[in-house]
Amino acid sequence: MDALVERARAWIADDPDPQTRAELAALVDRVTDGLGAQEARDDLADRFAGTLEFGTAGLRGELGAGPRRMNRAVVIRAAAGLARWLRDRDGGAVVVGFDARYNSDVFARDTCAVMEAAGVEAMVLPRPLPTPVLAFALRYLGADAGVMVTASHNPPRDNGYKVYLGDGSQIAPPTDTEIAAEIAAVDAVASVPRADDGWVTLDDSVLEAYLDRAAGLLDESGPRELSIVYTPLHGVARDVVLAAFERAGFASPVVVPSQADPDPDFPTVAFPNPEEPGALDAALALATGTGADLVLANDPDGDRCAVAVPDGRGWRMLTGDEVGVLLGWHLMTRGATGTFANSIVSSTLLGRIAETAGVGHAETLTGFKWITKAPGLRYGYEEALGYCCDPEGVKDKDGVTAALLVAELAAALKSRGRTLLDVLDDLALVHGLHLTGQVSVRVTDLAVIGSLMARLRSAPPSDLGGMAVQGTDDLLDPGGPLPPTDGLRFRLVGGARVIVRPSGTEPKVKCYLEVVEPVAGGDVAAARAAAGARLDALRADVSTLLEP
């Protein structure tokens, strides 16, 4: 008896989706009839090599049939486990959102059907909307949990299932493992009751409330003269962003026509992530042709924001650290108080600015599930283009409110003949020029990641980029200032540092680099060039360090 084939046939028998049943049946046929049998067997083995792991990002993976893919059977099990976890804690209501990726609406409907049958009230957003609208709706409606069906900026073939708690934050340990245990206890999809109806499809009142709050973050008397080019990268944020800018008193941003409409194939970009090279080429070309002051971009689910500005030679993409620091500085200069937080892999500059301003600062683990737990949080960011500008409204990253606040700052500076780049130079004069970068290695075998981390722990480098390593922090150390996590921080002379960690959402090892260059004689350009050379040397050594 072929155990793998039998497992596949058992899955097919329990799969409620005729499309994925047919997909898996075709693979089984290829294995058993000998036509491309080895290739089909390898594919089948991969689909059944465990289950799609439910963790602090919920579920995320490639669409397809089998337990290691995103499909209706996996989603129904996840919804049933979440419903059981909620019922055990007297949770009575869930709000569900979804983006425009393939099957997002289907997975949202399945979630509502499972919740209603389990006695948990389900409310679903009226159409594909950005993730921050769901995060806002959760607290606005007083729900006990939220589910957002999205894979954010992942490739087109992926989808995901993001879970929030009633306080508006993403799930974090130990909640993720508790829910995962409930999911694992689901015997079969056929055993999960699903209602045919009964859930509530929300109207636009939640969206209107979100827009009112977003626009209300700005100084209503501030300058608004600004020409903006905007792209949603084929995602779902366009209409919300345009409505938010109109409500805040800005002229409507000019939208990149080829990327304006939601499209799950993301046809104009190789990778639907505004951080990726080439993703904003169409927006930058349009901005050049129209003489725009600013380029803004969201990722497909609207929770991240990218910014580009003219620099006299063309257009310069600001890094997530630069935008994060600008937004933090902007809020501080407006008198905001509380804790300003950033993830450990983000620049150390925000902490220096906060210290000078006399406001609180916290460094957290990577991810907004940790950033939003900073006591007294007023603002938080991470270098991957994520900014939490209004934790009382959206306790997560929000690319819409971030875009509004960037525009507010840019317009105020323009009215005084200044730019965002001028502010970055001012900050460099006071705190030193902080320059950050990344090195990433994508793997096909996850075991490579474990081997690499073990090697770096046993034989850490003594110098990197010509700078001596002054100390190594193992972030797995339970005695450290942060909850243990798989990562290493190498502290170098002169304030430079390298952090190495496995990605939480992709099969990658990520390295986060920072150098700090004093600005001698007020020459920021010279300091930037010197920092760039140091960062290049650091990047080269780290790339070598990551080689198998």
N, C-alpha and C positions, 0 to 999 in steps of 0.2 A: 504494500500500500504506500502511495506517495503522500507523505504527511503534509507537505506544502500544498499540494493540489487539494487535499481534503480540507485544509484550513480555508483555502480560497473558496471552495464550493460551499462551505458552511457560512462564510461571509456573504456570498451571493444570495443564499437563501434568506438571510436576515436583512438584506439591503433594501430599503424602501424606494430607491431611485432606479428606474429602468435604465437610465443612461449609464450609470456606473456599474450596474449589474451586467450590462452588455459589454462594457469595457473590460471587466474582470473575466467574464466568460470567454471573451476572445483570447485573452492571454492564456487561460487554462487550456483552451483548444490548441493553441500553438505549442504549449508544453507537451501535450499528450499526443498530438499527431505528427510531431517531429519536424514541422516546418518552422525554422528559426527557433528551435526548442531551447537552446542554451541562452540566447539573448532574452527570450521570453521568461525563462526560469530566473535569470538574474533580476529582471524587472519585478517579477512576482515576489522573489525573495526580499527585495528591497522594500516592497510595499507591506510585507508582513514581518519585517525585522523589528518587532516591538510595536508600540503605538505612538501616535503623535503626542508629544509630551505636553501636558497642561502645566504651565508654570506662571511666572510673574508677568508674562506678556499674554497669558491665556493660551490660545492655540494659534499657531501660524504655520502654514506649509503649502505645498503644491496641491492644486486641485487634482482630484483623481480618485480612483477606487482603492479601497483597502485601509487598514487601520493606521498607516503612516501617511495618509493623504487627507486633505480637507474635502469632506463630502457630507452628505446629509446624514448618513449613519453616524459618523463621528460627532457631528453637531448635535444630533438628537441625544446621544449619550451625554455629551457635555451639558446640554440644557437640563437633562434629567438629574445629573449629579448636582448641578447648581441649585435646582429647585429643591432637592432633598436637603442640601446644606442650609438653604434659606428657611425651609419649613422647620427644621430642627432648632432654629434660632428665632422662630416666630416672625420671620420675614414674610411680608404679605404683598409686595408690589415690586415689579421690575419694569424699567423702561428700556426699550430696544431701539437702536439706530443701525443704519447700514449705509454703505457707500455704493458706488456704481460698478464695482467689479463683478465678474461672472459669479452668479449664484448668491450674491450678497442678500438680495431680496428674498430668495428662497430660504436661506439659512435664518434670516430674521423671522420669517413666517413660521418655520419649524420651531424656533425658540418660543414664540408666542403660544403656539399650539401645545407644547409640552408644559409651559408654565400654567396655562389656564386649566389644563387637565389635572395638574398637581395642586390646584387651589391657590396658586400665586397669581395675583392680578397682573396682566401684561398690558403695557402701553407701548405702541410703536410710533416712531416719528413718521410724518406723512409721506416722505419721499427721501431719496438719497441726500444726506446732509453731512456737513463736516463733523468729525469726531468731537471738537469742542462744544458743538451744540448739544450732543448727547450728554457730555459731561456736565454741562450747565443744566440740562433738563432733569437729570437725576436729582440734584439738590432742589431745584425749583419746584418739582412735583412732590418732593418728599418720599421718593421711592427708596426701597431697601437695597437695591442693586441696579446696575446698569450693564447692558451688553452692547458693544459696538462691533458689527461685522465689518471688518476692514483688514487689509494687509498693509495699510499705510503706503510706504514708498517701495515695497517689495516688487519683484518682477511681475509681469502680467499674469503669469501662470499660477500665482499664489493667492490665497485668501487667508483670513484670520478671524479670531473670535476673542475680543478684548473685554475683560470683565472689570467693573468698578464696584466699590462698596458704597454704602449709603451716605458716607461722609463726602463722597465725590472723588475719592482717590482710587488709583489703580490698586488691584490686589497685590499684597506683598506677603512674605512669609510671616506666620505659618498658615495664613488663609489659603494660599495657593495649594499647599500640600493637603490641606483638609478637603478642599473641593476636588482635588485630583483623586483622593481616596474614595469619595462618593461617586465619581465618574467610573472608577475602576470597579465599583461594586454593582454597576448596572449589568445585569446578566445578558440581555439581548435587546436589540432595538424593538423587536416585536413585543417585548414586555412593557415598553414605555407607552403609557396612554397619551393620546394627542387629541385635543379638541378640534372640532371643525370650525369653530368660531368662538366669539365671546370676548376676545381682546379688544382694546380700544385703539383706534387709529387717531392719533392726536391731530389737532388742527394747527394753524400757524401761530397761535397765541404764544406757544413756547418760544418759537423763533423770534417773534416780535419782542418778547421780553429779553431774549439774549441780545438782540440788536440794540435795544434801548440801553442795556447795561454796558455793552461794548462802546457805544458812542459816548456814554456818560463818563468814561474814563478820561476823556480829553478835556482840556480847558476850552470851554465853549467860546471864549473871547480871543483865542490864539489865532495867529495867521493861518490861512488855508491856501495860499497861492502856491501851487505845486503841480507840475506836470508828471504824471505817473504812467508807466507801462506795466501791465500786470499779466501774469499767466497762472492759471490753475493746473497746468500740466495734465490736461485731460481729466482732471478730477472733479470733485463736487463742490468746490468752494466759491466758484465764480459769482453766482447770484447773491450769496451771503456777503461776500466781500464788497460787491458793488453797492448793495443796500446799506452796508455799514458805513461806507465812505460817503454816500449820499446823506445818511442820517447825521454824520459828523460834520457835514458842511463842506466837504471837498468836492471838486469837480470829479466826474466819473473817470476812473482810470481807463486807459486805452488797453483793451484786452487783445492778446495775440490771437488772431483769428483761427489759425491752424490748431491751436491748443485750447480753444475756448470751451468746447462741449465735452461732457463726460464721455469717455471711450475706454472700455476695459482692455483694449489692445494697446493703448498708449503708442499710436503709430509713428509719432514724430520724434520719439526719444528712444535711445538704446536702453535706458533704465529710468524709470519714472521717479527720480530722486533729484531735487534741485541742486544737491551737492555734486552730482556726477558731471564730469566734463561733457560739454556739449548740450546739456539739458536746457540751458537758458539761451542758446545761440539765437533762436528765433526772437526771443524777447529783446535781446541786446541789439539785434539788427533793426527791429522796429523802433527801439529807443533812439538809436543813432539817426534813423530817418526822420523821426519826429522831434528831435531835440529835447527829449524828456529830461527831467531832473533826477528821476529815480526809477529803478526797476524793482518790482516786488514779485515774488513767486511763492506759491504754496505747493506743498506736496499733494498727492491725490486725495488725501482725506482731510486736508486743511489744518493739520495741527502743527505743521512746521512752516517757517517763513524764511525765505532767502532774500538778500538785498544786494543790489549792485548800484554803483554810483559812477559818474564821470570823473576821471582823474586828470584830464588835460591831454591824455594820449589815447583815450578810448574809454572803455568801461572796466571797472575793477569790481570783482565780486568780493564782498566783505565775508570774512570767515564767521562762523557761528560764534566764536569767542568775541570778535569785534562787535557784532550786533548785540550779543548778550551784555557786554560791558557798556555799550552806548545806551541800551534801554535801562540798565541799572542806574547809570549815572544820571540819565534824564529823570527818572523817578525820584532819585535823591535830591536833585536840584529843585524839583517841584515840592519838596518837603516831606516826601514819603518816609515813614519810619517803620521799624520792625526789623525782621531778619531778612537779609539779602543772601541768597544761597546759590551755590553752583556745585555741580558734580565734581568729583575728585579728578576726573580726566579733563576738566575744563581749565581755562587759564586761571592763574593765581591773581590776575590783575584786579578782579572785582573785590577780592578781599582787601587789597591795599587801598582801593578807593573807599570802601566802606569804613576802614579804620580811620582814614583821614576825615571822612564825613561824620564820624562818631555814631555810626549806626551798626547794628549787629550783623555778623556774618557767620555763615555755616558752610562747611564742606561736607558733602554727602556722597554716598555710593552713586554709581551711574543709574540714571533712570528717574522718571518723575514719581515713581512709587516711593522713592527715597527722598527726593528733593522736597516733595510736598509734606513730608513728615518733620521738616525742620521747625522747631518751636517758634511761634510768632511769625511765620513766613509772610513777608510782604511781596517778595519777588524772587523767582528762581529761574535758572537757565542751565542748559547743558550745550556743549559745543556742537552737537548734531542738529543745529538750527531749531532747537526747542526752547520756548520762553513762556513762563507762567507769569503773566503780568497782573492778574486779578484773581488771587487764590480764593477769595470769598465768593467769586462767581463761578470760575472754572478752576477746579483744583487739579490742573493738568496743563500740559503745554497747549498753547492756543495760537495758531498762525494768523488768525483774523485780528485779534486784539493787538498782537505784536506788530502787524502791518500798519494798523491805525496809529500806534504810538511812534513807530519809526517815521511815518509820514508827518505826524505832528512835530516831532523834533526837527526833521529836515525842513519843514515849512518855516518854523521859527528861526532856524539858522539862516535860511535863504533871505528872510526879511532883514537880517542884519549883515548880509553879504558874506555869510560863512557857510561851511558845509560840514557834513558828517566826518569827512577826513580831517578837517581842521580840529575837531574835538578830539579825535584819536591822537593827533599830534600833540595837543595840549596835555592830554593824559600821559603821553610818553615823556614829556618834559618833566612832569612831576614825579612819575612812578617808574621811569625806565621803559624802554620799548619792549613790550612782551610780544613775541612772535611764536605762533603755534603751528603745528603740522601733524600729519598722520602717516603712518605706514600700515598697510593691511595685507594680510596673506589669506587668500581664500583656499580652502581645502576640500577635497572630496571624501577623505577618510577622517572622521572626527577623532580617531585615535591619535592622529598626528598632533592635534592640539594638546592633548594630555602629555604626550612625549616631549613636546617643545617646552611646556611650562615646567615639567620635571627637570629638564636639562638646565633651564635658566635658574631654577632654585638651587640646584646642586653645584652649578658653576657660573655664578653671576659675573658679568664683565667688570673689569677694573677701570676701564675708561671707555668713553663713547664720544665720537666726534672731536677727539682731541681734548676732552674735558674729563678730569678724574671723577670716578664715582665715589662720592663721599659717604654714601650710605644706601642700603637696600631695605625697603619695607615690604614684607610679605603680607599682603592684604588678607591672606587666610588666617593670620595670627588672631586667635580669639581674644588676645589681650590688647589688641589695638583700639584706637579711638572710634572705629567704625565697625559695623557688623561684618563678620568674616565673609570674604568673597574671593573668588579665584583671580588673583592679580598680583603684579609685582610693580613696585615703584622704585626707580633708581634715581637718587638725588645726586646731582652733579654740581661741580663748583660754579659759582656765579649765579646761583638761583635756577639753573637749568634743571630739567627733569624729564624722565621717560617713564611712562606707565604702559605695561603690557598686560592685556587681559583677553580672554575669549569673548567674542560677541555673544550677546544674549538672544539675538534674533536671527543670526545668519551663521553659516559654517565658516567663520573667519577668526583669525587672531588679529587684534587691533593694537596698535602702538600709538600712544599720544605723546607728542614731543612739545617741549616749550623751552625757549631760550629767553633770557632777559639781558638787554644791552643798555648800559647807561647812555644817556644823551649828553655827550660832551660839547660844551660851548653852544648849546641850543641847536645843534645841527641834527635835526631829526632824520633827514635824508641819509646822512652818513651812518647814523646809528641803525637805520633800517637796512642799509646795505650790509653792514657788519653782522647784524643779527641774521640776515638771510644767508650769508656765507656759513655762519655757525650752524644754522638749521640744516643747510644742505649737507654739511659734513656729518651732522648727527643722523640725518635720514639715511645716508649711505651706510654708516656703521650699523644702524639698527636693521636695515635690510639684509646686511650680511649676517647679522646675529640670528635672523629668523630662517635662514636657509637650512634645509633638512640636513 
